[in-house]
Amino acid sequence: MDNDDYFVIGDVFPVASNTITARKNRNCKLADVPQIRIHDFRHSCASLLVNNGANITVVAKYLGHTKIEETLNTYTHLFNSALNEVVELIYKLN
């Protein structure tokens, strides 16, 4: 639903950031997994998208980056496995 009266997290009113953090902390403890910062979820999302072949231009837009270079500079390390695949492909062509 695209409506300015609603928020991605919450309903008619936004959820306070300390509420989100408290829920995250509680759920991490229940799941017995390490704590990560809320912002790290953004990096995990971008990593999953890039590593699963999402178009980098679309990922940049999704993250709110005005320039694709910002996305590339931040997530360049994610492309190492893809670079290795290209090198192996070129090697096989010889």
C-alpha positions as CSV (number, residue, x, y, z in Angstrom):
1,M,0.0,0.0,0.0
2,D,1.5,3.3,-1.0
3,N,0.2,5.9,1.4
4,D,2.1,8.7,3.2
5,D,0.1,8.0,6.4
6,Y,1.9,4.7,6.9
7,F,5.5,3.8,7.6
8,V,7.7,0.8,6.6
9,I,8.0,-0.1,10.3
10,G,4.9,0.6,12.3
11,D,1.4,1.5,11.3
12,V,-0.2,4.9,11.5
13,F,2.6,6.1,13.8
14,P,6.3,5.3,13.5
15,V,7.9,2.8,15.9
16,A,10.5,4.3,18.1
17,S,14.1,3.3,17.3
18,N,14.7,2.1,20.9
19,T,11.7,-0.3,20.5
20,I,13.2,-1.8,17.3
21,T,16.6,-2.2,19.1
22,A,14.9,-3.8,22.1
23,R,13.1,-6.3,19.9
24,K,16.2,-7.1,17.9
25,N,18.2,-7.6,21.1
26,R,15.5,-9.9,22.6
27,N,15.2,-11.9,19.4
28,C,18.9,-12.3,19.1
29,K,19.1,-13.6,22.7
30,L,16.2,-16.0,22.1
31,A,17.8,-17.3,18.9
32,D,21.3,-17.4,20.6
33,V,22.9,-15.5,17.8
34,P,25.4,-12.6,18.1
35,Q,24.1,-9.1,18.4
36,I,24.6,-6.8,15.3
37,R,23.8,-3.2,14.9
38,I,20.5,-2.2,13.2
39,H,22.5,-0.6,10.4
40,D,24.3,-3.9,9.7
41,F,20.9,-5.3,8.5
42,R,21.3,-2.8,5.6
43,H,24.7,-4.2,4.7
44,S,23.4,-7.7,5.0
45,C,20.5,-6.9,2.7
46,A,22.8,-5.3,0.1
47,S,25.2,-8.2,0.3
48,L,22.4,-10.7,-0.3
49,L,21.1,-8.7,-3.2
50,V,24.4,-8.3,-4.9
51,N,25.6,-11.8,-4.3
52,N,22.4,-13.2,-5.8
53,G,22.8,-11.3,-9.0
54,A,20.6,-8.2,-8.4
55,N,21.3,-5.3,-10.8
56,I,23.7,-2.9,-9.0
57,T,21.8,0.1,-10.4
58,V,18.6,-1.2,-8.8
59,V,20.4,-2.0,-5.5
60,A,21.8,1.5,-5.4
61,K,18.3,3.0,-5.9
62,Y,16.9,0.7,-3.3
63,L,19.5,1.8,-0.8
64,G,18.8,5.4,-1.6
65,H,22.2,6.1,-3.1
66,T,22.1,9.0,-5.6
67,K,25.2,7.7,-7.4
68,I,26.0,4.1,-8.3
69,E,29.6,4.8,-7.3
70,E,28.6,5.1,-3.7
71,T,27.2,1.6,-3.8
72,L,30.2,0.2,-5.7
73,N,32.6,1.9,-3.3
74,T,30.8,0.5,-0.2
75,Y,30.2,-3.0,-1.5
76,T,33.1,-3.6,-3.8
77,H,34.3,-6.4,-1.6
78,L,31.2,-8.3,-2.5
79,F,32.3,-8.7,-6.1
80,N,35.5,-10.7,-5.3
81,S,33.8,-14.1,-5.9
82,A,32.2,-12.8,-9.1
83,L,35.7,-11.6,-10.3
84,N,37.1,-15.1,-9.5
85,E,34.4,-16.7,-11.6
86,V,35.2,-14.4,-14.6
87,V,38.9,-15.2,-14.3
88,E,38.1,-19.0,-14.2
89,L,35.8,-18.6,-17.2
90,I,38.5,-16.8,-19.2
91,Y,41.0,-19.5,-18.2
92,K,38.6,-22.2,-19.5
93,L,38.3,-20.5,-22.8
94,N,42.0,-20.8,-23.5
